[in-house]
Every structure is written in structure tokens, then in C-alpha cells.
Amino acid sequence: MPGTARHDRDMATQAKRKLVRTIDPVEKLRLQCLAKGSSGIKGLGRVFRIMDDNKSRTIDFNEFMKGLKDYGVMIDKEEAREIFCIFDKDGSGKIDFNEFLVTLRPPMSNARKEVVTQAFKKLDKTGDGVITVEDLRDVYNPKHHPKYINGDWTEEQVFRAFLDNFGSPCDKDGKVTMEEFMDYYAGVSASIDTDVYFIIMMKTAWKL
């Protein structure tokens, strides 16, 4: 199970509070994403991936600006340019957006990353690096879901809604990659103070 609604609310509240005080442009962008909830950073990643028509995993400054605007992030052009230049280390006019998203994630200890990786591997039954509805069938029981119990949803709809927790509103494809899973839990992690509590939450949720 993903992070709880309470974690999402706590994190969004914390992010909005910090946003008022921060002057660092990268931190501003991070906090605006976190204010959207645990899927915030992953959602921005999806916007960039959709724009990457040639699958180069790189974007130029205009694409960067368009992605931020499409995702509803309020950053002025000067700050966006400053952020872009930090990541355009070789001055090529392009940035690797995966590298950018990894840096944008709230920092996670190795212990937290490890338990997130364990959960992903347990869910990825086929071992192809993507979690799908098929992968979830043996791991996640939809019959406890309230909407299944009252007859509103089928098992398939419960599985799809579960995967959509990790998706973004603009691209719900029913698939979750390792990067997206890590981005999502980096968001959840931001609202949890101690490694011990985070690890217990993950182990309990995924029966690790």
C-alpha cells in the first residue's frame, strides 16, 4: 500500500510552510512538487518523459520551461534559468531529466532506499523492471477494498486505482517503473522523521 492520506497531507502542509521561507530556486521547485503530494516529483518526471519524443532522456531550456508550466509549477524565468544552469554542467544547452529528478527528490538514507527497492522487487513479479496489474495479482488483495466490497468496482478497477496512486493526472498508464516508485516514496519519506518508522511502515505494508 502506498503512503497514507495523512502522510500526504502532512507533507503538503510542511512543504507549503517551508515554501514561504525558502529562497533557493531548486528547493522552491522541490517544495512546490511536494505540495502536490507524494506523487508530486514523479508527476513532473512523467511530464518530461511525455515531452521526450526521441527518447534521448534530455530536454532543452524551452522544454524545461514548458514542462514546469504544464505541471502548474510557479517559477519565474530567471529562477528556472538558474536551476537549468546548475544541471547543464557541460554547457550543452540540455539536461538529463532523470539526473535532475533524482537530485530533486527529498534526500533519503540508504536504509530507506534499500527497503523501497525490496518492495519494488517483490511487486515486480515478472522481473521486467515495471509493475503492472498482472504483477499485483498475487501480492495485493483487492477484495478488502471498500469499493470492491460494496460492488462499485471490479478487481481490475481496484488494481488500476492502486497503480494510479503512483501515477500523475496527465498520464495514468497502469505501469510503474523503479524510478517512479522511488520518486513516489521519496515524497512519502519527506513526511516521516525517522528511518525506523519508515522501514516499519514499508515492511508492514508490503510484508517484507
DRENTORTOR-247333 format. One record per atom (N, C-alpha, C): x, y, z. Coordinates in steps of 0.001 Angstrom, whole numbers, always signed. Last residue first. Layout:
u;v;w
X;Y;Z
...
% end
This chain:
u;v;w
+7380;-7464;+3977
+8771;-7753;+3586
+9473;-8567;+4681
+4678;-6571;+3548
+5015;-7885;+4143
+6409;-8334;+3735
+4117;-4006;+2811
+4451;-4948;+1732
+4842;-6339;+2240
+3477;-2717;+5229
+2632;-2543;+4043
+2862;-3633;+3006
+5602;-3460;+6894
+4231;-3860;+7241
+3343;-3815;+5998
+7749;-2296;+5608
+7758;-3756;+5825
+6355;-4272;+6147
+7027;+422;+5621
+7204;-284;+4350
+7106;-1800;+4530
+6913;+937;+8425
+5742;+1188;+7569
+5841;+385;+6273
+9549;+347;+9152
+8446;-463;+9705
+7203;-309;+8828
+10856;+2400;+7749
+11138;+991;+7409
+10027;+81;+7933
+9821;+4673;+9041
+9631;+4496;+7598
+9808;+3023;+7212
+10717;+4279;+11675
+9278;+4311;+11403
+9002;+4064;+9916
+13527;+4353;+11254
+12886;+3180;+11874
+11402;+3142;+11521
+14083;+6882;+10261
+14264;+5709;+9401
+13487;+4520;+9942
+11763;+9502;+11164
+12808;+8525;+11491
+12865;+7378;+10490
+9813;+11303;+9983
+11066;+11772;+10596
+12140;+10702;+10731
+8108;+11671;+7028
+8382;+10722;+8117
+9773;+11002;+8686
+7711;+13113;+4774
+6817;+13430;+5895
+7071;+12527;+7109
+9493;+12147;+2933
+9687;+13529;+3384
+8808;+13879;+4584
+8527;+9669;+2182
+9626;+9726;+3153
+9786;+11117;+3748
+6792;+10338;+130
+6247;+9816;+1393
+7282;+9988;+2508
+8776;+11088;-1777
+7765;+12032;-1317
+7170;+11606;+13
+10056;+8728;-2096
+10862;+9863;-1611
+9922;+10941;-1093
+8030;+7246;-3215
+8342;+7015;-1803
+9311;+8047;-1232
+8077;+8353;-5839
+6864;+8402;-5013
+7220;+8260;-3530
+10660;+7754;-6705
+10222;+9154;-6628
+9017;+9285;-5696
+10478;+4948;-6669
+11421;+5620;-5764
+11041;+7095;-5609
+8604;+4610;-8690
+8322;+4064;-7357
+9203;+4769;-6314
+9982;+5708;-10837
+8735;+6325;-10391
+8370;+5877;-8978
+12118;+3903;-11060
+12378;+5337;-10825
+11138;+6021;-10255
+10750;+1519;-11637
+11524;+1632;-10392
+11773;+3101;-10048
+7484;+2311;-13021
+8896;+1920;-13115
+9561;+2061;-11748
+4259;+1164;-13474
+5110;+1940;-12575
+6541;+1423;-12691
+1234;+1459;-15337
+2568;+876;-15178
+3398;+1777;-14277
-1096;+2742;-16024
-1198;+1446;-15360
+130;+727;-15237
-909;+5255;-17015
-786;+4169;-17990
-846;+2790;-17336
-1872;+8276;-16783
-2108;+7079;-15961
-2077;+5876;-16893
-958;+11275;-17008
-506;+10052;-17690
-666;+8848;-16782
-1840;+13449;-15585
-1747;+13591;-17041
-1382;+12279;-17737
-1823;+12800;-12872
-3101;+13004;-13541
-3007;+13026;-15059
+460;+10068;-12407
+186;+11505;-12364
-1085;+11737;-13171
+757;+7194;-10183
+737;+7886;-11458
+565;+9379;-11292
+453;+5875;-7870
+1830;+6214;-8220
+1893;+7027;-9503
-2236;+5450;-7856
-1647;+6157;-6709
-251;+6663;-7056
-2650;+3784;-9992
-2807;+5223;-10231
-2324;+6059;-9048
-2520;+1289;-8823
-1364;+1748;-9607
-1436;+3249;-9862
-5107;+1320;-7662
-3915;+1181;-6823
-2688;+1708;-7562
-6724;+1404;-9885
-6751;+2559;-8968
-5524;+2535;-8065
-6152;-1143;-10887
-5800;+41;-11674
-5753;+1295;-10786
-7186;-2801;-8867
-5758;-2864;-9214
-5320;-1577;-9922
-9890;-2048;-9057
-9156;-1815;-7798
-7648;-1813;-8073
-10522;-2913;-11615
-10599;-1473;-11314
-9850;-1132;-10027
-10234;-5685;-11274
-9373;-4976;-12230
-9348;-3477;-11924
-12333;-6267;-9508
-10933;-6458;-9059
-9991;-5647;-9945
-14753;-3554;-9928
-14277;-4927;-10130
-12855;-5042;-9567
-16687;-1402;-7736
-15545;-1683;-8612
-15324;-3179;-8763
-19012;-1472;-6186
-18806;-365;-7142
-17735;-701;-8180
-19417;-3366;-4200
-19846;-3690;-5566
-19642;-2594;-6593
-18456;-3089;-1673
-19833;-2613;-1913
-20287;-2750;-3371
-15932;-4271;-2019
-16886;-4863;-1070
-18315;-4393;-1368
-14711;-2485;-3715
-14964;-3853;-4198
-16045;-4490;-3328
-14562;-262;-2122
-15363;-146;-3351
-15608;-1511;-3994
-12879;-1126;+15
-14290;-784;+261
-15144;-747;-1002
-10836;-4000;-468
-11066;-2588;-812
-12559;-2252;-646
-10396;-6603;-129
-10573;-5830;+1114
-10900;-4365;+826
-9926;-7600;-2612
-11222;-7929;-2001
-11458;-7229;-668
-7468;-7253;-3700
-8439;-6175;-3905
-9743;-6390;-3134
-4386;-7838;-2429
-5729;-8419;-2418
-6787;-7312;-2546
-1344;-8181;-4029
-2278;-7195;-3474
-3695;-7766;-3561
+28;-10340;-5094
+603;-9599;-3968
-434;-8738;-3255
-885;-11480;-7383
-517;-12393;-6284
-106;-11658;-5017
-1443;-9185;-9004
-2476;-10176;-8703
-2143;-11068;-7509
+541;-7416;-9754
-122;-7204;-8465
-1036;-8349;-8055
+1382;-8072;-12292
+2315;-8272;-11183
+1596;-8236;-9835
-848;-7205;-13775
-546;-8647;-13680
+374;-8943;-12497
-607;-4434;-13603
-1758;-5095;-12983
-1464;-6575;-12773
+2973;-3936;-13108
+1725;-3849;-13867
+602;-4504;-13069
+6100;-2455;-12754
+4985;-3081;-12032
+3710;-2842;-12841
+9133;-3209;-14390
+7892;-2417;-14412
+6825;-3168;-13617
+11256;-4927;-14553
+11545;-3544;-14175
+10333;-2623;-14207
+10688;-7549;-14962
+11000;-6756;-16162
+11217;-5278;-15847
+9901;-9458;-13128
+11308;-9063;-13157
+11691;-8217;-14355
+7371;-10289;-12624
+7965;-10762;-13878
+9431;-10365;-14015
+6784;-9031;-10192
+6811;-10499;-10276
+7533;-11003;-11522
+7401;-6572;-8509
+7724;-6819;-9915
+7914;-8315;-10142
+7080;-6666;-5749
+5906;-6407;-6585
+6140;-6754;-8053
+9680;-7114;-4900
+8641;-8064;-4506
+7407;-7912;-5409
+10953;-4864;-5892
+11323;-6187;-6430
+10279;-7246;-6079
+9768;-2889;-4296
+9568;-2882;-5749
+9848;-4276;-6323
+10709;-3592;-1750
+9262;-3610;-2017
+9008;-3674;-3523
+13476;-3190;-2106
+12953;-4529;-1751
+11473;-4642;-2092
+13509;-415;-2551
+13949;-1329;-3616
+13425;-2743;-3360
+12714;+428;-27
+11864;+754;-1180
+12203;-182;-2345
+14880;-425;+1470
+13582;-1051;+1747
+12584;-745;+613
+16930;+1212;+359
+17026;-248;+301
+15663;-913;+492
+16179;+3778;+1018
+16235;+3386;-401
+16206;+1862;-541
+16494;+3625;+3809
+15156;+3838;+3231
+15130;+3401;+1765
+19244;+3261;+4007
+18342;+2260;+4611
+16933;+2392;+4022
+20278;+5556;+2887
+20452;+4289;+2167
+19506;+3223;+2692
+17853;+8259;+3201
+19009;+7480;+3672
+19098;+6192;+2858
+17018;+10741;+843
+16619;+9524;+1562
+17876;+8801;+1999
+16099;+14121;+121
+17142;+13133;+429
+16566;+11947;+1203
+13499;+14574;-2294
+13990;+14829;-938
+15020;+13766;-585
+14515;+14896;-5735
+13907;+14093;-4660
+14383;+14580;-3299
+16232;+16284;-7361
+15050;+16993;-6844
+14355;+16212;-5723
+18045;+14408;-8172
+18517;+15490;-7302
+17344;+16219;-6649
+16352;+12910;-9805
+16996;+12255;-8656
+17476;+13309;-7662
+15739;+14805;-11759
+14681;+14347;-10850
+15249;+13658;-9618
+18244;+15089;-13061
+17601;+16243;-12444
+16561;+15796;-11406
+18543;+12561;-14108
+19541;+13036;-13136
+18948;+14219;-12341
+16405;+12691;-15883
+16403;+11680;-14815
+17364;+12078;-13698
+17048;+14705;-17679
+15986;+14959;-16704
+15889;+13887;-15627
+19919;+16186;-18510
+19400;+14827;-18344
+18315;+14904;-17274
+19642;+19191;-20451
+19881;+18495;-19175
+19272;+17097;-19230
+21350;+21350;-22804
+20377;+20285;-22498
+20686;+19705;-21122
+23369;+23035;-23255
+22020;+23555;-23510
+20941;+22514;-23306
+25889;+22272;-22598
+25385;+21804;-23903
+24017;+22389;-24250
+27367;+22677;-20286
+27025;+23833;-21122
+26463;+23471;-22474
+27772;+20637;-18556
+28719;+20720;-19676
+28394;+21873;-20624
+25709;+20962;-16687
+27116;+21082;-16256
+28089;+21258;-17417
+22943;+21827;-16209
+23605;+21787;-17518
+25112;+21972;-17304
+22169;+22247;-13606
+22184;+20865;-14104
+22836;+20722;-15478
+22396;+24978;-13301
+23015;+24115;-12279
+23177;+22697;-12830
+20795;+25894;-15387
+22260;+26025;-15496
+22994;+25156;-14478
+18229;+25433;-14352
+18669;+24728;-15552
+20195;+24742;-15653
+18135;+27250;-12215
+18029;+25801;-11952
+18607;+25022;-13133
+18322;+29640;-13695
+19327;+29323;-12671
+19337;+27819;-12370
+15990;+29494;-15217
+17293;+29516;-15900
+18406;+29129;-14931
+14122;+29677;-13166
+14152;+28458;-13987
+15495;+28353;-14702
+14631;+32267;-12308
+14890;+31139;-11395
+14981;+29829;-12170
+13830;+33646;-14643
+15190;+33786;-14101
+15560;+32619;-13201
+11126;+32954;-14920
+12099;+32531;-15943
+13535;+32606;-15430
+9639;+31711;-11823
+9843;+32707;-12884
+11026;+32297;-13770
+7400;+29115;-11221
+8811;+29521;-11100
+9050;+30558;-12186
+4964;+27250;-10312
+5153;+28699;-10434
+6610;+29072;-10156
+3739;+24523;-12092
+4751;+24982;-11135
+5021;+26468;-11380
+1998;+23128;-13769
+1450;+24101;-12826
+2421;+24562;-11760
+2858;+21564;-15750
+2638;+20887;-14465
+2116;+21853;-13390
+3271;+23356;-17770
+2221;+22337;-17940
+1865;+21675;-16619
+5521;+24696;-16684
+4240;+25404;-16860
+3088;+24397;-16957
+7467;+22717;-16768
+7119;+23333;-15478
+5748;+24006;-15570
+7513;+22245;-19541
+7163;+21174;-18606
+6723;+21725;-17256
+8399;+24716;-20514
+7059;+24237;-20895
+6588;+23152;-19915
+10992;+24785;-19438
+10014;+25815;-19071
+8587;+25337;-19353
+12058;+22548;-20811
+12068;+22600;-19348
+11002;+23587;-18853
+11878;+23378;-23425
+11089;+22214;-22998
+10969;+22179;-21471
+13723;+25484;-23284
+12324;+25767;-23649
+11403;+24624;-23227
+16117;+24101;-22624
+15525;+25057;-21680
+14058;+25353;-21991
+15777;+20571;-23514
+16422;+21883;-23562
+15655;+22860;-22662
+16318;+17270;-22143
+15419;+18350;-22574
+16210;+19655;-22615
+16839;+13712;-22495
+17337;+15066;-22257
+16292;+16079;-22741
+16172;+11211;-23250
+16212;+11468;-21806
+16817;+12831;-21484
+15634;+10591;-25805
+17044;+10905;-25516
+17280;+11094;-24013
+13220;+10003;-27094
+13720;+9105;-26028
+15193;+9339;-25689
+12059;+11800;-28744
+13107;+10958;-29341
+13781;+10045;-28319
+10198;+13116;-27050
+9740;+12328;-28205
+10801;+11369;-28737
+9641;+13964;-24184
+10901;+13444;-24744
+10601;+12510;-25922
+7237;+14563;-23027
+7796;+15540;-23975
+9010;+14997;-24727
+6945;+12442;-21280
+5998;+12553;-22391
+6567;+13489;-23471
+8943;+13063;-19448
+9078;+11846;-20264
+8153;+11879;-21466
+7962;+15405;-18232
+9187;+15458;-19038
+9309;+14235;-19949
+5704;+14313;-16944
+5535;+15403;-17927
+6756;+15463;-18836
+6937;+12487;-15217
+6075;+11993;-16298
+5883;+13049;-17377
+8208;+14263;-13452
+9007;+13358;-14288
+8205;+12827;-15464
+6009;+15315;-12170
+6823;+16204;-13012
+7684;+15369;-13960
+5237;+13004;-10784
+4344;+13592;-11786
+5082;+14526;-12730
+7293;+12660;-8994
+7118;+11680;-10048
+6230;+12210;-11162
+6794;+14812;-7338
+8035;+14802;-8121
+7922;+13805;-9272
+4117;+14092;-6355
+4460;+15374;-6970
+5686;+15355;-7854
+3076;+11996;-4979
+3349;+11763;-6403
+3874;+13004;-7100
+2581;+13031;-2455
+3692;+12083;-2625
+4048;+11835;-4081
+1658;+16537;-3100
+1503;+15198;-2543
+2668;+14284;-2893
+2126;+19069;-3884
+1110;+18358;-4665
+880;+16945;-4131
+4246;+19849;-2407
+2942;+20405;-2006
+1803;+19752;-2780
+6328;+18780;-3840
+5881;+18065;-2633
+4526;+18584;-2151
+6595;+20800;-5806
+6214;+19432;-6196
+5651;+18674;-4988
+7393;+22921;-4208
+6148;+23040;-4985
+5659;+21670;-5446
+9805;+21913;-3227
+8678;+22109;-2301
+7355;+22279;-3044
+11382;+21906;-5573
+11138;+20664;-4824
+9888;+20802;-3952
+11418;+24650;-6160
+10802;+23719;-7101
+10453;+22404;-6396
+12794;+25576;-3913
+11458;+26093;-4230
+10712;+25119;-5133
+15239;+24286;-4214
+14395;+23926;-3071
+12955;+24397;-3296
+16118;+25678;-6456
+15920;+24222;-6545
+15007;+23751;-5415
+16263;+28393;-5478
+15335;+28021;-6553
+15077;+26513;-6657
+16132;+29457;-2144
+16893;+28614;-3078
+15956;+28111;-4180
+14585;+30630;-321
+14971;+31489;-1450
+15771;+30703;-2493
+11794;+29799;+1826
+12991;+29424;+1056
+13288;+30411;-77
+9412;+30495;+3117
+10699;+30967;+3657
+11889;+30754;+2721
+7289;+29375;+1818
+7218;+30811;+2114
+8595;+31357;+2494
+7910;+26685;+1873
+7973;+27408;+601
+7990;+28920;+811
+7293;+25681;+4352
+8705;+25960;+4043
+8856;+26834;+2798
+4510;+25411;+4053
+5052;+26255;+5118
+6498;+26660;+4794
+4305;+23577;+1981
+3761;+24937;+1784
+4331;+25909;+2817
+5487;+21345;+3230
+6097;+21920;+2024
+5613;+23361;+1816
+3699;+20777;+5321
+5100;+21128;+5625
+5733;+21865;+4443
+1432;+20120;+3756
+1392;+21243;+4713
+2794;+21735;+5032
+2344;+17876;+2377
+1906;+19054;+1623
+1899;+20289;+2526
+2833;+16143;+4544
+3927;+16575;+3694
+3564;+17837;+2919
+293;+15790;+5645
+1392;+16321;+6466
+2485;+16909;+5587
-1050;+14634;+3440
-1494;+15927;+3984
-379;+16594;+4789
+420;+12254;+3151
+313;+13212;+2052
-60;+14596;+2564
-34;+11020;+5600
+1340;+11386;+5224
+1305;+12449;+4122
-2820;+10650;+5340
-2303;+11518;+6399
-884;+11964;+6080
-3031;+8797;+3338
-3519;+10144;+3051
-2986;+11125;+4094
+23;+6802;+3353
-1354;+7107;+3724
-1724;+8539;+3352
+1813;+5347;+626
+1750;+6153;+1833
+321;+6560;+2127
+441;+2248;-745
+1214;+3472;-779
+1133;+4211;+544
+820;-1180;+0
+0;+0;+0
+858;+1236;+0
% end
